[in-house]
Amino acid sequence: MSTTSVPTTATADETAIRGLIEARNAAVHAGDADAVIANLTPDAITMTLAPPLRNLPERSHDADALRAWMGTFNGPVTLETTDLVVHVGGDVAFAHGLTRMTATPQGSDESFSFWYRSTVGLVRTGGEWKVAHEHESTPFLMDGSFLAATDLQP
C-alpha cells in the first residue's frame, strides 16, 4: 500500500519504483553492472548477501566488483522479486519483498535457487527514483549451527 498526499502521484510513483526494481533485476540477468549501479544515488549504502557487512558508496558503485561476481556463474543470474510492497511519502520511499536468485556456478552443470529478503530505500532526485539504501538478507538457523536458511519458500 502506498501512502502520499496525492493518490494519483502515489500510483505513478509506485509504478515507477516497481519498474526500477524490475529493471535492476533485468540488468543483473543481462550481466549489465553499469545499469545496476546507474540506479544508485551517489551516496548509496548497500548491504548485499556477500560480505562485508555493508558496502560504503565507493564499493556500492564498484562496477568491476559486480562484474567479477557475475562472472562466477555460467550464464545469467536470474532475480525474481515477489510480494513487493511499496510505500511512498513525498520524495522518499521504501519497498520490500522476497527475491529468488537462480544461477549456475562456474564449473557446475547444476543451478541453485533460493529466496532472500529484499528492502530498498529510495529518494527522488531530478524527478527520478534512485536507490539510496539496499538491504538483502537470509534468515539463519537458530539451532546453534548458524547456517543460512536458504531452503525457505514463500
Sequence and secondary structure as in RCSB ss.txt:
>XXXX:A:sequence
MSTTSVPTTATADETAIRGLIEARNAAVHAGDADAVIANLTPDAITMTLAPPLRNLPERSHDADALRAWMGTFNG
PVTLETTDLVVHVGGDVAFAHGLTRMTATPQGSDESFSFWYRSTVGLVRTGGEWKVAHEHESTPFLMDGSFLAAT
DLQP
>XXXX:A:secstr
    SSHHHHHHHHHHHHHHHHHHHHHHHHT HHHHHHTEEEEEEEE SSSSS B HHHHT HHHHHHHHTTBSS
  EEEEEEEEEEEETTEEEEEEEEEEEE BTT S  EEEEEEEEEEEEEETTEEEEEEEEEE  B TTTT  B T
T   
